[in-house]
Each structure stands twice: as C-alpha cells, then as structure tokens.
Amino acid sequence: MKLFGALFILVATTWFGFDLAKQLNARPKQLRQLKSALRSLEAEIMYSHRPLPQIARLLTEQVPKPIASFFDSFATYLEKGQKSAGEAWLLSIEENWRLTALKQGEKEALKQFGQTLGQHDRHTQQKHIVLTLNHLEREEADAVDRQTRYEKMVKSLGFLTGLLLVILLL
C-alpha cells in the first residue's frame, strides 16, 4: 500500500512538472501564431479590400486554436454590428485570454492595437500592426529565453519534489 502511495505521489508531481513545462513551451508557439495572424491581417487590410468581419473569419480558418478562438469571437462581434472594431477586439481578448499561455505584456500590446483598429487609413493601420508585431517579437524572444532556461528545470523539479516527498513519507 505504501508503495502504491509513493508511486502515486511521484507520478503526480512529475506530471505537474511536465504540465508547467508544457505551458512554457506553448507561449512562444502561440506568439508565433499570433504574429502570423497579424501579418495576414496586415496583408488583407492593405491588399484585399475585404470588410473586417470577413478578414477575421478568414483568420479563424488559417490559425490554430486557441488564437483562432480569439478571431472567431472577434468576427462574431463584428457581424452582430453592435460593437465598434476596437470594442469587439477588446471583448474578444478578455473572452479568450484564459485559453492562451500568453502573458500580461502581450495582452497590453493587443489592447493598445485594438484601440486603433478601424480608426485610421490603411497605411496608418499598417504602422500600428508593425508596431504591435515589433512588441510581440520582443515578447517572443523573452518567451523563448524563459523556455530554454526553465523548461528542463521544471520537469526535473517536479520529479525530484515527488522523490523528496516519497523519501520523507517512507
């Protein structure tokens, strides 16, 4: 019975360490997806002359979840027509943020971008997108740095914490 309990503790803490490592791994990946979506948004605004709800629907199909969920709710708010583009953007961020592994810095950059969305001509809008992309580049570099520094450590720490608990309890 003790052996079963010890094994359970070891598996649970190891799983917890791997789950934390997965979150560290997901953030740079989601930042790359978000940057790709913003580049597509920029191209669509500059060259396709489609309405913003159609662009958002198109991005929903191009980008994997959870970033696609953000663009899906953005398109839904725009299609209802009750919200401005900036309001729809902010509501979409708040509604879908918990699904992502992104941090507060990215959220603030996206909120600032959302305040300008639909307010300016194409070239000014492009400048705001480029500014947001630059901010996300810096955040991605930080996320990759954190991932390389802490991912292996968190995995090992989960296992070693379980091992310590087992030793202390036996």
N, C-alpha and C positions, 0 to 999 in steps of 0.2 A: 504494500500500500504506500509506503514511504517512497519507494522507487517511482511509482506512478505519479505521485505528487511532485517529486523532484523533476521528473521528465516534463510534466505539465508546466511548471514554473519556467524551466529552461526554454521550452518551445514558445511560451507566451512572451517572454522578454526578448527572445531572438526575433520573433515576428514583429514586435513593437519596434525594434531597431531597424528592421528591413522596411517597415512602413514609413518611418521617418526618412530613411534614405530614398524611398520612392518619391516622397514629396520634394526632397532636394533635387531629384532628377527631373521631376515634372516641370518645375518652374522655368528652366532655360528652354525646354521644349515648347511650352506654352507661349513664352515670349517670342520665339521664332515664328510660331504660328500666327500670333497677333501682328507681328511686323509684316509678315507675308500678306495678311488680310488688309492691313493699312496700305501697303503698296498697291494691292489690287484696287482698293477704294480710290487711291490717287489716280491710277490709270483710268478707271471708269469715269471719274469726275472730269478728268482732263480730255478724254477722247471719245467716250461713248455717248454722252449727252442723254443718258437714261435718267429717269427720276430716281431719287434716293431710295424709296422703298424697293424698287426693282434691284438696285445695286446691292442692298442689304440681303435680299433673298438669294441673289447670286452668290454672295459671300458665304451664306449659310451652307450652300451646297459645296463650296470649294474648300472650306476649312473644317478640320475635325473638331469634335466636341472636346472640351467644354467651350471653346471660343465660338463655335458655331451656335451654341445656345444663346450667347450674347447677341449675335447678329440676327438670330431668329426673333428674339423678343423686340429688338430694335425695329425690325421690319414690321412686326405686328403693330407696334405703337404708331408707326408712321402710316400704315394702311388704314388704321382707325381714323386718322386725321384729327384727333382731338389734342394732340401734343405737337409742339414745335420739334424740330430736329434735335435741338440741344436738350430739351426736356426728355424726349424719347431716349436719347443717348444716356443721360444720367440715370433714368429709371432702369434701363437695361443693365447698366453697370451694377447698380445696387441689387437688382433682382438676381443676377447671375454670379456675383463676385464669390460667393461661398463655394461655388462649384470649381473654382480655379485654385491653382497653387501660387497665384501672383500675390505680391506684397503691396503695402500701402503706397510706396513710391510710384509704382505702375498705375495704381488707381488714381492718384492725384494727376498724373500726366494725362490719363484718359479723360478725366473730368475737365481739365483745362481745355483739352482738344474739343470736347463736346460742347463747351460754351461758344466755340467759334463755328461749329458745324452749321452750315446753311446760312451763315450771316454775311459771307463775303463772296467776291467774284472767284472764278476758278483759280486764278494764279495766286491770290492771297490764300485761298483754301489749301492749295498745294504747299505753300510755305508753312502753314500750320501743321500739315501732315508730316512734312520733312522734319520740323521741329520736334514733333511727337516721336517720330522714328529715331531721331538722334538721342532723345531721352531714353527710349526703350533699348537702344544699343548699349548705353552705359549700364542700364539695369541688367541687361543680359550678361554683360561682362562680369558684373558683380555676382550674378547668379551662378555662372559657370565657375568662378573662383570659389564661391562657397561650396559648390558641389564637389569640386576636386579636393578641397581641403577637408570637408566634413563627412562625405558620403561613406567612405570606408570606415572612418572612426565611429560613426553612429551605428553601423552594422555590428562592428566588434563590441562596442559598448553595450548593446542590447544583449548579446550572448554572454559577455563577461559579467554583467549585472545579474543575469539569471544564474550563472555559475556561482557567484558570490552568495546569492540567496540560498541556493541549494546547500552549499558548504555550511553556511551559518545555521540552517534549519536541521541539518543531519547531525 
